Amino acid sequence: MKVLQKTSKFLSDYTSIVVIAIAVITFFVPGIMSWVNYKLFVDFVANKFTTQSIIIGIIMFSMGLTLTAQDFKILAKRPFDICVGAIAQYLIMPFLALGITKVLGLSEAIGLGLILVGCCPGGVSSNIMSYLCGGDVAFSVGMTTVSTILSPFMTPLLVSFLASGTHISIKALPMFVSIVETVILPVALGFLLNYLFGKKKTFVELQKIMPGIAVLGLACVVGGVVSSQGSKFFESGVVIFVAVLLHNGLGYLLGYGAGKLVGMNTAKKRTISIEVGMQNAGLATNLATTTAQFASTPESAIICAVSCTWHSISGTLLAGAFALKDKLKEKNNG
């Protein structure tokens, strides 16, 4: 068990390196991750349920296992912070994605993928990043939880609204169903198990393994898209990478600005910056590859996969920069 816990810590400490390594290997040997795209069945709204859907469910289940009744009590005590965070999450990134799509003149399929990333909730690993940079972890968990709970409603509605000009017909119901299946139910199950068994020693030991499993799951999601779409990565040119860098970087900046605007302290400003900038691009990737309406635009999944990889890297770099700033300040004061 100790070996598994140490492995889990190593994987969560080096998330970006693990994800990149899997992506690079898969790019050259696509067959090793083809199993991720294996179709299991089709649900009642014509969404494909693939191995990737199961993996996303496991990642969200791992998040649910970290939630306690105390977290929800904290949410109730801090309505203003959580409200500001939720508004920033679902205003900044979706409309930023639309703006970048227009400014860079992205194709419909690629623009749709970026909008999909922008309309997804905050990423699970953002909680780890907030912890590493001296952020407000309770606020981070609260923001991720609320944006995830709102996602079955907000993500389909925003994508339908912002992508209404595209030739593809965007229907809210399939996305709503997919998010409930792969996000809400696993999170709820994880929370329930933690509520029932959270004080048992064996359960606590098992919980320590879950971050590593979540990282491997994220790497598999990226690997699955690289396996099926890797050959097209560079056909779309540099513009995909520019769009992802701008979307993510401006998200961090505007998130920090939103915290500053309402007078948050440094820890909260860092948290809201990371929460807004780091999206659950793994969920976006799953929606782009399994929801029936995206079948005609496979390029949408490419920008989701690039976002999935880059958000892990940039989040780690930003958390490291914040932590370094604190160390230098301590050194100068000392």
Secondary structure, DSSP 8 states (H G I E B T S, - for coil): -HHHHHHHHHHHHTHHHHHHHHHHHHHH-GGGGGGGG-EEEE-TTS-EEEHHHHHHHHHHHHHHTT--HHHHHHHHH-HHHHHHHHHHHHHHHHHHHHHHHHHHT--HHHHHHHHHHHTS-B-TTHHHHHHHTT--HHHHHHHHHHHHHHHHHHHHHHHHHHTTTSSS---HHHHHHHHIIIIIHHHHHHHHHHHHHTTSHHHHHHHTTHHHHHHHHHHHHHHHHHHHHGGGTTTS-THHHHHHHHHHHHHHHHHHHHHHHTT--HHHHHHHHHHHHSB-HHHHHHHHHHSGGGTT-THHHHHHHHHHHHHHHHHHHHHHHHHHHHHHHHHHH-
